[in-house]
Amino acid sequence: MTKVGRRLPVATQYPIGGSRPEAAIGAPGHCGIWYRFFMSDPWQGFAETHHNDERITAPITKITDFGIFIGLEGGIEGLVHLGDISWSERGEAAINRFSEGDVVDTVILSIDVERQRVSLGIKQVDNPYEAFAEQYAVGDRVIGHLREIDFGKLIVGLPGHLKGLVRLSTFSFSEVRSRFTVGDELALIVKKIWPRHGVIELGLEDDEDDSSPVPVEPSKPPSPKPLSSSRNR
């Protein structure tokens, strides 16, 4: 509610002599104007009061084929993408555990004010890869069991029901098949750990050819192929 004499921010709505909307203020031959109260941007406000890796507890407002929407302060919503729901479950198996109205714990992954997006994660609330990173350092030896052979890499089971990958760029696929068998116990060296992405890169302890340098801080971690997949909704 406003009153006569109060100063208001205004913007030109149409040129002099042009047609004017019904609610515009002005007379023929004058520049029509309109006003609005400059409301604070809820996305900017959220970015100013919250930060990445912060934990947020909030209700589920909507569940879709590609993820879960979470109600946040200021009337905005954040999205938990399908891949950020569970470390072990995929697709329907991960999303079917939740219902609209459930109050869930999440972690802020990113805030994009310009695109009006808040990315959240549920699986990051309890991250077993962080525990692995606390127990093992780059260069440490670890024993794993081969669980899957893929083109150019091995998927290995690690302590704590985790998985890691071994890149085999120097081997052809036929050489990999002849050298390794699912179930093999492998002596491995930790090369890099990305706890937030759930990725552990390993090297073969007895492989003299596996001498590729360890990246200091890569912009994007490699993505191991899921051990099992479910049909997305």
JOLIN-V481243 format. One record per pair of residues at least 12 apart in sequence whose C-alpha atoms are under 7 Angstrom apart, sorted by the first residue. I is the first residue (numbers start at 0). GAP is how many residues later the second one is. D is the distance in whole Angstrom. If there is no record, write none. Layout:
BEGIN
[[I:GAP:D] [I:GAP:D]]
END
This chain:
BEGIN
[[7:27:7] [8:26:6] [8:27:7] [9:23:7] [9:24:6] [9:25:4] [9:26:7] [10:22:6] [10:23:6] [10:24:6] [11:20:6] [11:21:5] [11:22:7] [12:19:6] [12:20:5] [12:21:6] [13:17:7] [13:18:6] [14:16:6] [15:13:6] [15:14:5] [15:15:5] [16:12:5] [16:13:7] [19:12:7] [41:32:5] [42:70:5] [42:73:6] [43:69:6] [46:64:6] [51:56:5] [51:57:5] [51:58:6] [52:54:6] [52:55:5] [52:56:6] [53:53:6] [53:54:5] [54:50:7] [54:51:6] [54:52:4] [54:53:6] [55:49:6] [55:50:5] [55:51:6] [56:46:7] [56:47:6] [56:48:4] [56:49:6] [57:12:6] [57:13:6] [57:14:7] [57:45:5] [57:46:6] [57:47:7] [58:12:6] [58:42:5] [58:43:5] [58:44:4] [58:45:6] [59:40:5] [59:41:5] [59:42:5] [59:43:6] [60:39:6] [60:40:6] [61:38:6] [62:37:7] [64:168:5] [65:15:6] [65:16:5] [66:12:7] [66:13:5] [66:14:4] [66:15:4] [67:12:5] [67:13:7] [77:39:7] [77:40:5] [77:41:6] [77:42:6] [78:39:6] [78:40:5] [78:41:6] [79:39:6] [79:40:5] [79:41:5] [79:42:7] [83:37:5] [83:38:6] [83:39:6] [84:36:6] [84:37:5] [84:38:5] [85:36:7] [85:37:5] [86:36:6] [89:139:6] [89:140:6] [90:139:5] [90:140:6] [90:141:5] [90:142:7] [91:138:7] [91:139:7] [91:140:6] [91:141:6] [104:17:7] [104:20:7] [105:14:6] [105:15:5] [105:16:5] [105:19:6] [106:13:5] [106:14:5] [106:15:6] [106:17:6] [106:18:6] [107:12:5] [107:13:6] [108:12:6] [123:72:7] [128:66:5] [128:69:6] [129:65:5] [132:60:7] [132:62:7] [136:53:7] [137:52:5] [137:53:5] [137:54:6] [138:50:6] [138:51:5] [138:52:6] [139:49:6] [139:50:6] [140:47:6] [140:48:5] [140:49:6] [141:45:6] [141:46:5] [141:47:6] [142:42:7] [142:43:6] [142:44:5] [142:45:6] [143:12:6] [143:13:5] [143:14:5] [143:41:6] [143:42:5] [143:43:7] [143:44:7] [144:12:5] [144:13:7] [144:38:6] [144:39:6] [144:40:5] [144:41:6] [145:36:5] [145:37:5] [145:38:5] [145:39:6] [146:35:5] [146:36:6] [147:34:6] [150:22:6] [151:15:6] [151:16:5] [151:17:6] [151:21:7] [152:12:6] [152:13:5] [152:14:4] [152:15:5] [153:12:5] [153:13:7] [163:35:6] [163:36:5] [163:37:6] [163:38:7] [164:35:6] [164:36:5] [164:37:6] [164:59:6] [165:35:6] [165:36:5] [165:37:6] [186:17:6] [186:18:6] [187:14:6] [187:15:6] [187:16:5] [187:17:5] [188:13:6] [188:14:5] [188:15:6] [188:16:6] [189:12:5] [189:13:7] [190:12:6] [190:23:6] [191:22:7] [193:27:7] [198:24:7]]
END
